[in-house]
Amino acid sequence: MIRFLRIKNLATIDDLQLNFEEGFSILTGETGAGKSIIIGSIRLACGEKGSPDLIRTGQEEASVEAIFWLSEKTMLEDRPVPNEEMRERAVHRTISIEGSGKAYWDGVLVPVKKLKEMSGDLVDIYGQNDHIFLLHLENHLDYLDQSGGTMALRSDVAQTAQEVRGLIRLRDEWKAKERERSQRLDFLEFQIQEIERAGLRPGEEEELRGQRHLLKNAEKITALVEKALEAAYAAEPSIASLLVKLQNSLAELSAYDQKFSAMNDSLGPLAIVLQDLSDVLIKYKDKQEAIPEKLEEVEERLSLIENLKRKYGAQIVDIHFYLGKIKQEHQDLAQIQDKLSHVESDVEKTLAAYVSQAARLSGLRQKAARDLERQIETEIALLGMKKASFRIKIETTSLTRENTEKARDSGIDDVEFMISPNPGEEVKPLRKIASGGELSRIMLALKAVGKEKGSLKTLIFDEIDSGIGGKTAEFIAQKLKELSKNHQILCITHLPQIALFASHHYRIEKKVGKDRTFTTVKKLDFEERVEEIARLMSGSRISELALENAREMLLHNLKT
């Protein structure tokens, strides 16, 4: 339950603090006073989306703080029996003008999505349009599965259905491939041969481009080689001949001074290097003789590689990858009959598993539907529809190989809520014949079923009584009061019939001061409640008779 709520800088609220109690609480006020802001702040505290547009004009940030009191059901199982302090959980939510915001759970920063998950067991909020839920058939099936405890099995059925559809798609693909098998095999064989015949090597293209660069500049290179040979060996004088002369001179000088002998010895390696260089240049010159033919070969090889790259991949490594891929496809097509047979077998097995699971789910739904019918009829009888009959229609589809497209995630059932509001009338689709008041009562009954097993969860009803009145409103009020025995109930209403049954009453007002609008909330004492209920009954002109009637009815309801 919500024990404390603080709202700051949200819409017309400046800084508001509210303490809530157990039981049935009513919030009333004129249209536009700010009732929806109170509920909206609780939604924010529970992790709903928040917009910067909600921030009060002139402020940079809005915030909501709430303290929840946890029931035994919502405590962690591995904890000892909690004391009062351990039962409390603090939530803090902020929204900034930039669009960002933060959420805290017990002072720890958490994602807003996580805040929504953790508060799911604490608060349920029902809006005035919640009965629209009844107008969509898929919601009927969802509600039946949730109330009947079959959601886990339904999840298994959905997974198997997805497997069935995936296998059927695979089977259809193989069948299509089988039809074009011969033509595709020929095409793949041509591609495989073309790539393998080329015998491409990793790095080959770079090597060929290097060779082409040398070959295209062969004439210039030859001239440079000739120059180098002439300077090193062939010219007169050449470096080699000059080096010999230098060595001879140093040899003669060494007869007079031994240090020239050491210098002469150091020229030996230079002579060897010069000889090696001359050999390399001569061999390089001889290699250049077949230049035109070699260049043509390189150009043809590069052209072949470019052609293959255009067809099969941007690089040689991509071409090799593509080759492996088409080889595998060629192998698969060659064995297509075996693969198709395996897929057909898998379809049969998975479809049989789906049928079995879906049939079991359908059986559980049938049982759950009968139980739910009795519970809903009991609830709507308490809400004034004593003679109404409520039925859950389940139509089951037989699944065969010919209609496998009906292997739906939700199973083989179509579910629809049916009703006969009056004795003697046959049951008809609820979504087609129920009035707004009947839809509201049935919606409340659906919300109420099974709720008594909870403990002190907060149920918030935001004007679900819109469009109803008279006895229907009184029946709804009685049901809300009954629910408040096990839950904290917060209800926004304009109806005195409902306000009379509440244990606690809060009045929401909008005031203007210092050229600013402020929303205030006050918990009413008995006499203030009398005046507010008289206003709900009579409008702005409150007579003594209206006050007396309000006092008498309030006293009566508080005693019961």
BELRA-V534989 format. One line per field, one symbol per residue. phi: phi as a letter, one per 30 degrees, with the letter a starting at -180 (. if undefined). Layout:
phi=???
This chain:
phi=.dcbbbbbhchccdabbbcccdjccccbldeidkdddddddddddcjddbceddddejccacbbbbcccddedcddddcdeddeddddbcbbbbbcddjdabbbbhicdbdedddddddddcbbcccdcdddeddcddddddddddddicdddddddddddddedddddddddddddddceddddedddddeddddddhdceidddddddddddddcddddddddeddddddbcdbdcddddddeddddddddddcbddddddddddeedddeddddddddddddddddceedddddddddddddddddddbldbdddddddddddddddddddcddddddddeddddddddddeddddddddddeddddddedddddddddcjcdcdccbcdbcccdcbddbdddddddjccccbdbbbdbejcddbeedccddddddddddddddddiddddbhddcccchddeibahdedddddddddddddcbdccbcbccdedddcddbbcccbcbcahibcbcbbbdcdedddedddddddcidcccddddddddddddddddd
